[in-house]
Amino acid sequence: MQAARHVVVALSGGVDSAVAALLLRRRGYQVTGVFMKNWDSLDEHGVCIADRDCEDAYRVCQILDIPFHQVSYVKEYWNDVFSDFLSEYEKGRTPNPDIVCNKHIKFSCFFHYAVDNLGADAVATGHYARTSLEDEEVFQQKHIRRPEGLFRNRFEVRNAVKLLQAADSFKDQTFFLSQVSQDALRRTLFPLGGLTKDFVKKIAAENRLHHVLQKKESMGICFIGKRNFENFILQYLQPRPGKFISIEDSKVLGTHKGWFLYTLGQRAKISGLQEPWYVVEKDGTKGDVFVAPRTDHPALYRDLLRTSRVHWIAEEPPAALVRDKMMECHFRFRHQMALVCRLLQRGRVSGQRENPALGAICLRTPEGQEQVQSGHR
């Protein structure tokens, strides 16, 4: 008789990962829960949020009667995620640390820990996403030894696994998973991919998981929490005072503490002004931030967007793009933004005029979902 497949689940202390572990247990798998501590953080009352989440994750394992492990990736998170976050802001861009965290921490550090240290046949998370593999196909995947050096980028992946949208389109989290490597994706289960959030909550309520069900859903950047973003980032980056300047008549409307604090398209809170103004351009040399009134101001729109290097989940660009040097794709630059059809051509996305607050751009092609990070307008 074949031994039960071993699945290691990343438990965050929230309802989604808890229900993911429960569903895998019901399917007859040998399940182990792992809590990752990635950031040392205190709330306004001096309570360590990570410790509280760890306790909730441990309690989930007790209820489900599965082993529990805790690992710390504070150092790795600082080096691979937070340092990149600060570097991008200094350059005037708006990074998405959740995407980088999934790439370097959850689907690299945690993935290798689960496979190499705990002997996992597969890993699982509470993300709302799916792949093109059935569960049994995931367990059949073997580690593929990649060539080293110059030929690595030319290595062909046969039958590449695709990252697919979740059934719950509102909760779909493929945007945040779009930098995950092919190696990790082909050995990952997403038990919530076919479920809605409401149904997940119902499962939790019926299975004694009330302590995670009652928690507020985490929103925003994990290491900032409820703190003021400007105050937080100025603890790490040197203030660079400058002026808010009207794009219409070059009038100085106010001052700010750093041009890098603002994202193109976001509302600029200018002291003394009641009507909303929005960021149009930033001058990193002089430190000026140019703003425009109204969300529909013509200066806020662009019809061409240049991107940095594309991360193809299948590790090779789509055949149509290679052949024609251009292709139609579906595009979004923010989580939960509706997908729109656009033209991709040699690192450029063009089409109807957009008003993006840029950080990362997500392209969906016939080959699956891909990611372009830190695009520039």
SERO-4910 file (N, C-alpha, C, O; in steps of 0.05 Angstrom, whole numbers):
BEGIN
 pado doro    nc1    nc2    nc3   cac1   cac2   cac3    cc1    cc2    cc3    oc1    oc2    oc3
  Met    A     17    -24      0      0      0      0     18     25      0     37     27     16
  Gln    A     12     44    -18     28     68    -21     24     87      3      1     92     12
  Ala    A     46     97     13     45    116     36     31    141     27     32    149      3
  Ala    A     18    155     46      4    180     40     23    201     30     45    204     41
  Arg    A     15    216     11     32    238      1     35    259     23     17    265     37
  His    A     60    270     25     66    290     45     64    318     34     80    324     16
  Val    A     46    334     44     43    362     35     49    380     58     38    378     80
  Val    A     67    399     53     74    419     74     60    445     67     64    456     45
  Val    A     44    455     85     28    479     81     40    503     95     47    501    118
  Ala    A     41    525     81     50    551     93     26    562    108      6    571     95
  Leu    A     28    563    134      6    574    151     13    602    160     34    607    171
  Ser    A     -5    621    155      0    649    162    -14    657    188     -8    678    199
  Gly    A    -31    640    198    -47    647    221    -74    659    213    -89    668    230
  Gly    A    -80    658    187   -105    668    176   -124    646    168   -117    622    168
  Val    A   -148    653    160   -169    633    153   -162    618    127   -169    594    126
  Asp    A   -151    631    107   -147    618     81   -127    595     83   -133    573     74
  Ser    A   -104    599     95    -84    578     97    -94    556    116    -87    532    112
  Ala    A   -110    563    136   -121    543    155   -140    524    140   -138    500    144
  Val    A   -157    536    124   -176    519    109   -162    503     87   -169    480     82
  Ala    A   -141    514     76   -125    499     57   -113    473     70   -114    452     58
  Ala    A   -103    476     94    -92    453    108   -114    433    115   -110    409    112
  Leu    A   -137    443    123   -160    426    129   -169    409    105   -173    385    107
  Leu    A   -171    422     82   -179    408     58   -159    387     49   -167    365     40
  Leu    A   -134    393     52   -113    373     45   -115    349     64   -111    326     56
  Arg    A   -120    354     90   -123    333    110   -146    315    102   -145    291    104
  Arg    A   -168    327     93   -192    312     86   -187    294     61   -199    273     58
  Arg    A   -168    303     44   -162    287     20   -144    264     26   -138    248      8
  Gly    A   -136    261     51   -120    238     59    -91    242     58    -76    222     61
  Tyr    A    -81    266     54    -53    271     53    -41    273     81    -55    280    100
  Gln    A    -15    267     83      0    273    107      7    302    107     23    311     90
  Val    A     -4    318    125     -1    347    124     16    357    147     13    348    170
  Thr    A     34    376    141     50    389    161     47    419    157     47    429    134
  Gly    A     43    434    179     40    463    178     66    477    185     80    469    203
  Val    A     73    498    170     97    514    175     90    543    176     77    554    158
  Phe    A     98    556    198     94    585    200    121    599    194    141    592    206
  Met    A    120    619    177    144    634    170    144    662    184    125    677    181
  Lys    A    165    668    199    168    694    210    187    710    191    210    703    189
  Asn    A    176    730    179    192    745    159    199    773    168    216    786    156
  Trp    A    186    783    189    190    811    197    185    814    227    165    803    237
  Asp    A    203    828    241    199    834    269    182    859    271    192    881    264
  Ser    A    158    857    280    140    880    280    123    882    306    113    861    315
  Leu    A    120    906    316    103    911    340     80    929    332     83    947    315
  Asp    A     56    923    343     34    941    338     35    965    357     54    968    372
  Glu    A     14    981    357     15   1006    373     14   1000    403     19   1018    419
  His    A      8    975    411      7    968    439     32    953    447     34    943    470
  Gly    A     52    951    430     77    937    436     75    907    434     92    893    445
  Val    A     54    896    421     51    868    417     63    859    391     58    872    370
  Cys    A     78    838    391     90    828    366     69    813    350     58    793    358
  Ile    A     62    825    327     41    814    310     49    786    300     31    768    298
  Ala    A     74    782    293     83    756    283     79    734    304     71    712    297
  Asp    A     85    740    329     82    721    350     52    713    353     46    690    358
  Arg    A     35    733    351      6    727    353     -4    710    330    -19    691    334
  Asp    A      6    716    306     -1    700    283     10    671    285     -4    652    277
  Cys    A     34    669    296     46    642    300     29    626    320     25    602    315
  Glu    A     20    638    341      3    624    360    -23    614    347    -33    592    352
  Asp    A    -35    631    329    -59    623    315    -54    600    296    -70    582    293
  Ala    A    -31    601    283    -23    579    264    -19    553    280    -27    531    271
  Tyr    A     -6    555    303     -1    531    320    -28    519    329    -31    495    330
  Arg    A    -47    537    336    -73    527    345    -88    513    322   -102    493    327
  Val    A    -84    522    298    -96    509    274    -85    480    273   -101    461    268
  Cys    A    -59    477    276    -47    451    275    -57    432    297    -60    408    293
  Gln    A    -62    444    320    -73    428    342   -101    418    336   -107    395    341
  Ile    A   -117    436    325   -145    429    318   -145    407    296   -161    389    297
  Leu    A   -127    410    277   -127    390    254   -110    366    261   -110    347    245
  Asp    A    -96    367    283    -78    344    292    -57    339    271    -54    316    261
  Ile    A    -42    360    264    -20    357    245      5    369    258      3    386    275
  Pro    A     29    361    249     54    372    260     57    402    253     46    412    233
  Phe    A     71    416    271     75    445    267    105    452    268    119    441    285
  His    A    113    469    250    141    479    250    141    509    247    123    520    235
  Gln    A    161    522    258    165    551    255    192    556    244    212    544    253
  Val    A    194    573    223    220    580    212    222    611    211    202    625    209
  Ser    A    246    621    212    251    650    210    266    657    185    287    646    180
  Tyr    A    254    675    169    268    685    145    271    715    147    269    729    127
  Val    A    274    725    171    277    754    175    301    765    160    299    785    146
  Lys    A    323    751    161    347    760    147    343    759    117    350    778    103
  Glu    A    332    736    107    328    734     78    308    754     68    310    765     46
  Tyr    A    287    759     84    267    779     76    280    807     74    274    822     55
  Trp    A    297    813     93    310    840     93    327    842     68    327    863     54
  Asn    A    343    821     62    362    823     40    349    822     13    356    836     -6
  Asp    A    328    804     10    317    800    -17    291    815    -23    285    820    -46
  Val    A    277    824     -2    251    838     -6    253    867      3    247    885    -13
  Phe    A    260    871     28    258    898     39    280    917     27    274    940     21
  Ser    A    304    906     23    325    923     11    317    930    -18    322    953    -26
  Asp    A    305    912    -32    296    918    -59    274    939    -58    272    956    -75
  Phe    A    256    936    -38    234    956    -34    245    984    -31    236   1003    -44
  Leu    A    265    987    -14    277   1014     -9    292   1024    -34    290   1047    -41
  Ser    A    306   1006    -47    321   1014    -71    303   1024    -93    309   1043   -106
  Glu    A    280   1010    -97    261   1018   -118    249   1045   -111    246   1062   -129
  Tyr    A    242   1050    -86    231   1076    -78    251   1098    -82    244   1120    -91
  Glu    A    276   1093    -76    297   1114    -80    299   1122   -109    306   1144   -116
  Lys    A    293   1103   -127    294   1108   -156    269   1121   -166    266   1127   -190
  Gly    A    249   1125   -148    224   1138   -156    203   1119   -167    183   1128   -178
  Arg    A    207   1093   -163    187   1073   -172    171   1063   -148    179   1068   -125
  Thr    A    149   1049   -154    133   1038   -133    133   1008   -135    118    996   -151
  Pro    A    149    994   -118    151    965   -120    127    952   -106    113    964    -91
  Asn    A    124    926   -112    104    910    -98    118    888    -82    125    867    -94
  Pro    A    122    892    -56    137    873    -40    124    846    -38    138    826    -33
  Asp    A     98    844    -41     84    818    -39     93    800    -62     96    776    -58
  Ile    A     96    811    -85    105    795   -108    134    785   -104    140    762   -109
  Val    A    151    803    -94    179    795    -89    181    775    -66    198    757    -67
  Cys    A    164    778    -46    164    759    -23    156    731    -33    169    712    -25
  Asn    A    135    729    -49    128    703    -59    150    691    -75    155    667    -74
  Lys    A    164    707    -91    185    696   -108    209    686    -91    218    664    -96
  His    A    218    702    -73    243    696    -58    239    681    -32    256    665    -24
  Ile    A    217    686    -18    213    674      8    195    650      7    203    628     13
  Lys    A    169    654      0    150    632      2    156    610    -19    153    586    -12
  Phe    A    164    617    -43    167    597    -64    196    592    -70    203    582    -92
  Ser    A    214    600    -52    242    593    -54    252    583    -27    257    559    -24
  Cys    A    254    601     -7    264    592     19    246    571     31    255    549     39
  Phe    A    220    577     33    201    558     45    199    533     28    198    511     39
  Phe    A    197    536      2    195    513    -16    218    494    -12    213    470     -9
  His    A    243    504    -12    266    486     -9    267    474     20    276    452     23
  Tyr    A    259    490     40    258    479     67    238    455     68    244    435     81
  Ala    A    215    459     56    194    438     57    204    412     43    200    390     52
  Val    A    216    416     20    225    393      4    250    380     15    251    356     19
  Asp    A    270    397     22    296    386     30    297    378     59    310    358     66
  Asn    A    284    393     77    285    388    106    262    371    116    266    354    134
  Leu    A    239    375    105    215    361    115    206    338     97    188    323    104
  Gly    A    220    335     74    213    313     56    186    315     43    172    295     39
  Ala    A    178    339     37    152    344     24    151    333     -4    170    336    -20
  Asp    A    128    321    -11    123    313    -39    112    337    -54    115    339    -79
  Ala    A    100    356    -40     89    381    -52     86    401    -29     85    394     -6
  Val    A     84    426    -37     77    447    -18     50    459    -25     40    454    -47
  Ala    A     38    473     -6     12    485    -11     10    512      4     23    515     25
  Thr    A     -6    530     -6    -12    555      7    -42    561      5    -57    547     -8
  Gly    A    -50    582     19    -78    590     19    -84    611     -3   -105    624     -1
  His    A    -67    613    -23    -73    632    -45    -97    624    -61   -102    600    -65
  Tyr    A   -111    643    -71   -133    638    -90   -121    638   -118   -118    659   -131
  Ala    A   -114    614   -127   -101    611   -153   -104    582   -161   -112    565   -145
  Arg    A    -98    576   -186    -98    548   -196    -74    545   -215    -62    564   -224
  Thr    A    -67    520   -220    -48    514   -241    -60    495   -261    -82    485   -257
  Ser    A    -45    489   -282    -55    471   -303    -52    442   -295    -59    424   -311
  Leu    A    -41    436   -272    -37    408   -263    -59    399   -244    -68    414   -227
  Glu    A    -67    374   -247    -84    361   -226    -66    353   -203    -42    352   -206
  Asp    A    -78    348   -180    -62    342   -156    -43    319   -161    -20    321   -153
  Glu    A    -53    297   -172    -36    274   -176    -12    280   -195      9    268   -192
  Glu    A    -17    298   -214      5    306   -232     27    321   -217     50    319   -223
  Val    A     18    337   -197     37    352   -181     56    332   -167     81    337   -165
  Phe    A     46    311   -156     62    291   -141     81    276   -160    100    264   -150
  Gln    A     76    276   -185     92    262   -204    116    279   -215    133    269   -229
  Gln    A    116    304   -207    137    322   -217    163    316   -203    164    312   -179
  Lys    A    184    317   -219    211    312   -208    227    338   -211    222    355   -229
  His    A    247    341   -194    265    364   -197    281    362   -222    293    341   -228
  Ile    A    282    384   -238    296    384   -263    322    399   -259    323    422   -252
  Arg    A    344    385   -264    371    397   -261    375    417   -284    374    409   -307
  Arg    A    380    442   -277    384    462   -298    413    466   -305    431    462   -288
  Pro    A    419    472   -330    446    478   -338    456    503   -324    440    521   -317
  Glu    A    482    504   -319    494    528   -307    505    547   -328    509    539   -351
  Gly    A    508    572   -320    522    591   -337    505    602   -360    481    606   -357
  Leu    A    518    606   -383    506    621   -405    482    607   -417    464    620   -428
  Phe    A    481    581   -415    459    566   -428    434    563   -411    415    551   -420
  Arg    A    435    573   -387    413    569   -368    387    581   -380    366    569   -379
  Asn    A    389    606   -391    365    619   -402    354    606   -427    332    612   -435
  Arg    A    370    588   -439    361    574   -463    350    546   -457    343    531   -475
  Phe    A    349    540   -431    340    514   -423    311    511   -429    295    528   -421
  Glu    A    303    490   -443    275    486   -450    260    470   -429    269    449   -420
  Val    A    237    481   -421    219    467   -403    196    455   -418    180    469   -430
  Arg    A    195    429   -419    174    415   -434    149    414   -417    150    410   -393
  Asn    A    126    418   -430    100    417   -416    100    436   -392     94    427   -369
  Ala    A    107    460   -397    108    480   -375     82    483   -361     60    482   -373
  Val    A     83    485   -334     59    489   -318     49    518   -321     65    536   -320
  Lys    A     23    521   -324     11    548   -327     -1    557   -301    -12    541   -286
  Leu    A      1    582   -295    -13    594   -272    -39    604   -282    -41    621   -300
  Leu    A    -61    595   -269    -88    601   -278   -104    617   -257    -98    614   -233
  Gln    A   -123    632   -266   -140    648   -248   -156    630   -229   -163    608   -237
  Ala    A   -162    641   -206   -179    627   -187   -208    629   -195   -216    646   -211
  Ala    A   -225    611   -185   -254    612   -191   -266    638   -181   -284    649   -193
  Asp    A   -257    647   -157   -267    673   -146   -250    695   -158   -228    701   -149
  Ser    A   -261    708   -179   -246    728   -193   -239    753   -176   -219    766   -181
  Phe    A   -256    758   -156   -250    781   -139   -227    775   -120   -210    793   -115
  Lys    A   -224    751   -111   -203    743    -92   -178    733   -107   -157    729    -95
  Asp    A   -179    729   -133   -157    718   -149   -131    732   -142   -129    756   -142
  Gln    A   -110    716   -135    -84    727   -127    -61    720   -145    -38    720   -137
  Thr    A    -68    713   -170    -47    706   -189    -28    729   -195     -5    726   -202
  Phe    A    -38    754   -191    -22    778   -194      3    776   -176     25    783   -184
  Phe    A     -1    767   -152     20    766   -132     38    741   -136     60    740   -124
  Leu    A     29    722   -152     44    697   -156     59    697   -183     72    677   -189
  Ser    A     58    718   -197     67    718   -225     97    719   -229    107    719   -251
  Gln    A    113    720   -206    142    717   -209    152    690   -198    176    685   -197
  Val    A    133    673   -191    141    646   -181    154    630   -202    146    630   -226
  Ser    A    175    615   -195    190    599   -214    174    575   -223    156    565   -210
  Gln    A    181    565   -247    169    541   -257    174    517   -239    156    501   -235
  Asp    A    198    515   -228    205    493   -210    186    491   -186    176    470   -179
  Ala    A    181    514   -173    163    514   -150    134    511   -158    119    496   -144
  Leu    A    126    523   -180     98    522   -188     89    493   -194     67    486   -189
  Arg    A    107    478   -206     99    451   -214     97    431   -190     88    409   -193
  Arg    A    105    440   -166    103    423   -143     87    437   -121     91    432    -97
  Thr    A     68    454   -129     52    470   -110     22    464   -114     12    463   -137
  Leu    A      8    461    -92    -21    457    -92    -34    483    -82    -25    495    -63
  Phe    A    -56    490    -95    -72    513    -85   -101    503    -79   -118    505    -97
  Pro    A   -105    493    -55   -131    480    -49   -155    499    -51   -178    489    -54
  Leu    A   -151    525    -50   -174    544    -50   -180    554    -79   -198    571    -82
  Gly    A   -165    545    -98   -168    555   -125   -195    554   -137   -203    571   -153
  Gly    A   -210    533   -130   -237    530   -141   -260    539   -123   -283    535   -128
  Leu    A   -253    553   -101   -272    561    -81   -276    592    -79   -258    607    -88
  Thr    A   -298    600    -68   -302    629    -63   -294    634    -34   -293    616    -17
  Lys    A   -289    659    -28   -282    667     -1   -304    661     18   -299    652     40
  Asp    A   -329    666     11   -351    661     28   -353    631     36   -359    624     59
  Phe    A   -348    614     16   -349    585     22   -326    577     40   -329    559     57
  Val    A   -303    589     37   -280    583     54   -286    591     83   -280    576    101
  Lys    A   -299    614     87   -307    622    114   -327    602    125   -327    596    149
  Lys    A   -345    592    109   -366    573    118   -352    547    127   -359    535    148
  Ile    A   -332    538    112   -317    514    120   -303    518    147   -304    501    164
  Ala    A   -291    542    151   -277    548    176   -297    547    199   -291    537    220
  Ala    A   -320    559    195   -340    561    216   -350    534    225   -357    529    248
  Glu    A   -351    515    206   -362    488    211   -341    469    222   -347    446    229
  Asn    A   -316    479    224   -294    461    232   -277    472    255   -253    467    256
  Arg    A   -289    487    273   -276    496    298   -253    515    293   -235    517    310
  Leu    A   -253    529    270   -231    547    264   -240    576    269   -233    594    254
  His    A   -256    580    290   -267    607    295   -246    628    302   -249    651    296
  His    A   -224    619    314   -203    638    322   -190    652    298   -181    675    300
  Val    A   -188    639    275   -177    652    251   -199    665    234   -194    684    220
  Leu    A   -224    655    237   -246    666    223   -253    694    232   -261    711    217
  Gln    A   -248    699    258   -255    725    270   -234    747    264   -239    770    269
  Lys    A   -211    739    254   -189    758    250   -196    776    225   -207    766    206
  Lys    A   -188    801    226   -192    818    203   -172    810    181   -150    802    187
  Glu    A   -182    812    157   -165    804    134   -142    824    132   -145    848    133
  Ser    A   -118    813    128    -94    830    126    -95    845     99    -99    833     78
  Met    A    -90    871    101    -90    888     77    -64    905     78    -54    911     99
  Gly    A    -55    912     54    -32    929     53     -6    914     56     -5    890     55
  Ile    A     16    929     61     42    918     63     47    908     91     43    922    111
  Cys    A     55    882     93     57    869    120     75    884    139     67    886    163
  Phe    A     98    894    131    117    905    150    110    934    158    122    945    176
  Ile    A     90    946    145     81    973    153     58    971    172     56    987    191
  Gly    A     39    953    166     16    950    183     -1    975    184     -8    986    163
  Lys    A     -8    984    209    -26   1007    212    -11   1033    213    -24   1055    215
  Arg    A     15   1032    211     31   1057    213     28   1075    189     21   1065    167
  Asn    A     34   1100    192     34   1119    170     57   1112    152     80   1110    160
  Phe    A     51   1109    126     71   1100    106     94   1120    105    118   1112    105
  Glu    A     88   1146    103    109   1166    100    128   1165    124    153   1166    120
  Asn    A    117   1164    148    134   1164    172    151   1139    172    174   1139    181
  Phe    A    140   1116    164    154   1091    164    178   1092    145    200   1085    153
  Ile    A    174   1099    120    195   1098    100    217   1118    105    240   1114     98
  Leu    A    210   1141    118    230   1161    124    248   1153    147    267   1167    154
  Gln    A    241   1131    160    260   1119    179    284   1106    166    305   1102    178
  Tyr    A    280   1100    140    301   1086    125    313   1102    103    337   1098     95
  Leu    A    298   1121     92    308   1137     70    311   1166     79    294   1176     94
  Gln    A    331   1180     69    336   1207     77    315   1226     65    310   1224     40
  Pro    A    302   1243     80    282   1262     69    296   1280     48    319   1288     51
  Arg    A    281   1285     27    291   1303      5    268   1323     -1    254   1319    -21
  Pro    A    266   1344     15    244   1363     11    243   1375    -17    263   1379    -30
  Gly    A    218   1379    -26    214   1391    -52    187   1405    -54    174   1408    -33
  Lys    A    179   1412    -78    154   1427    -81    134   1412    -98    141   1396   -115
  Phe    A    108   1417    -91     86   1408   -108     81   1430   -129     77   1453   -121
  Ile    A     82   1424   -154     79   1444   -175     55   1437   -193     53   1414   -202
  Ser    A     38   1456   -198     15   1452   -216     25   1447   -245     41   1463   -255
  Ile    A     15   1427   -258     23   1421   -285     10   1441   -305     19   1443   -327
  Glu    A    -11   1455   -295    -25   1473   -312    -12   1501   -315    -10   1511   -337
  Asp    A     -2   1512   -292      9   1539   -293     35   1542   -278     45   1564   -274
  Ser    A     47   1519   -271     73   1519   -257     73   1533   -229     94   1540   -219
  Lys    A     49   1536   -218     47   1549   -192     55   1529   -170     47   1506   -171
  Val    A     69   1539   -150     77   1522   -127     53   1520   -108     43   1541    -99
  Leu    A     44   1496   -103     20   1491    -87     26   1482    -59      9   1484    -41
  Gly    A     51   1474    -54     58   1465    -27     85   1451    -28    100   1452    -48
  Thr    A     92   1439     -6    118   1425     -4    114   1396      6     93   1389     17
  His    A    135   1380      2    134   1352     11    161   1344     22    180   1360     20
  Lys    A    163   1320     33    188   1311     46    205   1293     28    227   1286     36
  Gly    A    195   1287      4    211   1270    -14    195   1262    -38    174   1251    -36
  Trp    A    206   1267    -62    192   1261    -87    187   1231    -90    169   1222   -103
  Phe    A    205   1215    -78    203   1186    -80    180   1174    -65    173   1151    -69
  Leu    A    167   1190    -47    145   1181    -32    119   1178    -48    100   1167    -38
  Tyr    A    119   1189    -72     95   1191    -88     95   1173   -113    116   1170   -126
  Thr    A     72   1162   -118     68   1144   -141     53   1159   -163     34   1173   -157
  Leu    A     61   1155   -187     47   1168   -210     18   1159   -209     12   1135   -208
  Gly    A      0   1178   -210    -29   1172   -209    -42   1174   -182    -66   1175   -181
  Gln    A    -26   1174   -160    -38   1175   -134    -47   1203   -126    -37   1223   -137
  Arg    A    -65   1204   -106    -73   1231    -96    -51   1242    -79    -40   1229    -62
  Ala    A    -44   1267    -84    -24   1281    -68    -38   1298    -47    -53   1316    -53
  Lys    A    -34   1291    -22    -47   1306      0    -31   1332      5    -10   1332     18
  Ile    A    -41   1354     -6    -27   1379     -4    -41   1397     17    -64   1402     15
  Ser    A    -25   1404     37    -36   1420     59    -49   1446     49    -37   1460     33
  Gly    A    -73   1452     59    -86   1477     52   -104   1476     28   -119   1495     23
  Leu    A   -104   1454     14   -121   1451    -10   -143   1431     -4   -138   1409      5
  Gln    A   -168   1439    -10   -190   1422     -5   -196   1403    -28   -202   1380    -24
  Glu    A   -192   1413    -53   -198   1396    -76   -174   1377    -80   -151   1384    -74
  Pro    A   -179   1352    -91   -158   1332    -94   -140   1339   -119   -150   1347   -140
  Trp    A   -114   1335   -116    -95   1337   -137    -80   1311   -140    -77   1297   -120
  Tyr    A    -71   1304   -164    -60   1278   -169    -32   1280   -182    -27   1298   -198
  Val    A    -15   1261   -175     13   1262   -185     15   1255   -215      5   1234   -223
  Val    A     27   1273   -230     31   1270   -259     59   1261   -266     63   1242   -280
  Glu    A     79   1276   -255    107   1270   -261    123   1277   -236    114   1291   -218
  Lys    A    148   1266   -236    167   1272   -214    194   1279   -225    204   1265   -244
  Asp    A    206   1299   -215    233   1308   -223    252   1300   -200    254   1314   -180
  Gly    A    266   1278   -204    284   1269   -184    308   1286   -179    320   1286   -157
  Thr    A    316   1302   -199    339   1320   -197    333   1344   -179    348   1350   -161
  Lys    A    310   1357   -185    303   1380   -169    286   1373   -145    283   1388   -126
  Gly    A    274   1349   -146    257   1341   -123    228   1351   -126    213   1350   -106
  Asp    A    220   1360   -149    193   1371   -152    173   1349   -160    180   1330   -175
  Val    A    149   1351   -151    127   1333   -158    106   1349   -172     94   1368   -161
  Phe    A    100   1342   -197     80   1357   -213     53   1344   -210     50   1319   -211
  Val    A     33   1360   -205      6   1350   -199    -15   1363   -217    -10   1384   -228
  Ala    A    -37   1349   -219    -60   1359   -235    -86   1356   -220    -88   1337   -204
  Pro    A   -105   1373   -224   -131   1370   -211   -148   1349   -226   -146   1346   -250
  Arg    A   -165   1335   -212   -185   1317   -223   -171   1291   -233   -149   1291   -243
  Thr    A   -186   1269   -230   -176   1243   -239   -177   1240   -269   -164   1223   -280
  Asp    A   -192   1257   -283   -194   1255   -312   -177   1276   -326   -182   1281   -350
  His    A   -158   1288   -313   -141   1308   -326   -124   1295   -347   -113   1274   -342
  Pro    A   -123   1307   -371   -108   1295   -394    -79   1288   -387    -67   1269   -398
  Ala    A    -66   1304   -370    -38   1300   -363    -33   1273   -348    -10   1264   -347
  Leu    A    -54   1262   -337    -51   1237   -321    -50   1212   -339    -44   1191   -329
  Tyr    A    -57   1215   -364    -60   1192   -382    -36   1187   -399    -21   1206   -407
  Arg    A    -31   1162   -406    -10   1153   -424    -21   1132   -443    -39   1117   -436
  Asp    A    -11   1132   -468    -19   1110   -486      4   1092   -493      1   1075   -511
  Leu    A     27   1095   -480     50   1078   -484     64   1073   -458     68   1092   -443
  Leu    A     71   1048   -452     84   1042   -427    108   1024   -433    105   1004   -446
  Arg    A    131   1031   -422    155   1015   -426    160    998   -401    156   1007   -379
  Thr    A    168    974   -405    172    955   -383    202    947   -381    217    951   -400
  Ser    A    209    937   -358    235    924   -355    232    895   -364    212    888   -377
  Arg    A    252    879   -358    253    852   -368    228    836   -359    219    837   -336
  Val    A    217    820   -378    193    804   -372    201    778   -359    220    765   -367
  His    A    186    770   -339    189    744   -327    168    726   -339    144    729   -333
  Trp    A    176    707   -356    157    688   -367    155    664   -349    176    651   -343
  Ile    A    132    657   -340    128    634   -323    136    609   -337    148    591   -324
  Ala    A    131    607   -362    139    583   -378    168    584   -385    178    565   -398
  Glu    A    182    605   -377    211    609   -382    218    615   -411    241    619   -417
  Glu    A    199    615   -428    203    622   -456    180    641   -465    157    636   -457
  Pro    A    186    662   -481    164    679   -490    145    664   -508    153    644   -521
  Pro    A    120    672   -511    101    659   -528    111    659   -557    124    677   -566
  Ala    A    104    637   -571    113    634   -599    104    657   -617    119    666   -634
  Ala    A     80    667   -612     70    689   -629     87    714   -625     91    729   -645
  Leu    A     96    720   -601    113    743   -597    140    740   -610    151    759   -621
  Val    A    151    716   -609    177    710   -622    175    713   -652    192    725   -665
  Arg    A    153    703   -663    149    703   -692    143    731   -702    155    740   -722
  Asp    A    124    745   -690    114    770   -701    125    795   -687    120    817   -696
  Lys    A    141    791   -666    153    813   -651    132    830   -636    138    851   -625
  Met    A    107    821   -637     85    834   -623     63    814   -619     61    794   -633
  Met    A     46    819   -599     22    802   -595      2    816   -577      9    834   -562
  Glu    A    -23    808   -580    -44    819   -562    -43    803   -536    -38    779   -536
  Cys    A    -47    817   -514    -48    803   -488    -68    818   -470    -77    840   -477
  His    A    -75    806   -448    -92    819   -429    -74    831   -407    -54    818   -399
  Phe    A    -80    854   -397    -62    871   -382    -75    882   -357    -98    891   -358
  Arg    A    -60    882   -335    -69    898   -312    -44    907   -297    -23    894   -297
  Phe    A    -46    931   -285    -23    941   -270    -29    943   -240    -12    953   -225
  Arg    A    -52    933   -232    -59    932   -203    -76    908   -198    -92    899   -214
  His    A    -73    897   -174    -89    874   -165   -118    883   -165   -125    905   -156
  Gln    A   -136    865   -175   -165    869   -176   -173    889   -198   -197    895   -200
  Met    A   -154    900   -213   -161    916   -236   -171    897   -258   -160    876   -261
  Ala    A   -191    906   -273   -202    889   -294   -181    885   -316   -166    904   -322
  Leu    A   -179    861   -327   -161    856   -349   -171    870   -374   -195    869   -380
  Val    A   -152    883   -388   -159    896   -413   -140    887   -435   -118    880   -430
  Cys    A   -150    887   -460   -134    877   -482   -115    899   -492   -123    921   -497
  Arg    A    -89    892   -494    -69    911   -503    -49    897   -521    -49    873   -523
  Leu    A    -32    913   -534    -12    903   -552     15    904   -538     24    925   -529
  Leu    A     29    881   -538     56    879   -527     76    877   -549     73    860   -567
  Gln    A     96    895   -549    116    896   -570    143    904   -559    147    927   -551
  Arg    A    162    885   -559    190    890   -551    192    907   -525    204    928   -525
  Gly    A    179    898   -504    181    912   -479    164    937   -476    168    954   -459
  Arg    A    144    940   -494    126    962   -493     97    952   -492     91    932   -506
  Val    A     80    964   -477     52    958   -477     37    983   -487     41   1005   -476
  Ser    A     21    980   -507      7   1003   -518    -22    996   -524    -30    973   -526
  Gly    A    -38   1017   -527    -67   1014   -532    -82   1039   -524    -72   1061   -529
  Gln    A   -105   1036   -511   -120   1059   -503   -105   1073   -480    -88   1062   -467
  Arg    A   -112   1098   -477    -98   1115   -457   -105   1105   -429   -129   1101   -422
  Glu    A    -85   1102   -412    -88   1092   -385    -80   1112   -365    -65   1131   -371
  Asn    A    -90   1109   -340    -82   1126   -318    -72   1109   -295    -86   1105   -275
  Pro    A    -48   1097   -298    -39   1078   -278    -23   1090   -255     -8   1110   -259
  Ala    A    -26   1079   -231     -7   1084   -210     12   1060   -210      6   1039   -199
  Leu    A     34   1063   -224     51   1040   -231     66   1028   -208     76   1042   -191
  Gly    A     68   1002   -209     86    987   -191     95    962   -205    118    957   -209
  Ala    A     75    946   -213     81    922   -228     59    919   -249     37    928   -245
  Ile    A     65    905   -270     46    901   -292     42    872   -296     62    856   -296
  Cys    A     18    863   -300     12    835   -303      1    831   -331    -18    844   -339
  Leu    A     13    812   -346      3    805   -373     -8    777   -373      5    759   -363
  Arg    A    -31    774   -385    -42    747   -387    -43    740   -417    -55    754   -433
  Thr    A    -29    718   -424    -27    710   -452    -39    682   -455    -47    669   -435
  Pro    A    -41    672   -480    -51    645   -484    -35    624   -469    -44    602   -463
  Glu    A     -9    630   -463      8    611   -450      6    612   -419     18    596   -405
  Gly    A    -11    630   -409    -14    632   -380     -9    661   -371    -10    680   -388
  Gln    A     -4    665   -346     -1    692   -335     29    697   -331     44    681   -321
  Glu    A     37    721   -339     65    729   -337     67    755   -322     47    768   -317
  Gln    A     91    763   -316     95    787   -300    117    805   -311    138    795   -318
  Val    A    111    831   -311    132    851   -317    134    868   -292    114    878   -282
  Gln    A    157    870   -280    161    884   -255    172    912   -260    189    916   -277
  Ser    A    162    931   -244    172    959   -244    173    971   -272    194    980   -281
  Gly    A    150    973   -284    148    985   -310    152   1016   -308    149   1027   -287
  His    A    159   1028   -330    163   1057   -331    145   1069   -352    142   1058   -374
  Arg    A    133   1092   -345    116   1105   -365    132   1125   -381    121   1138   -399
***
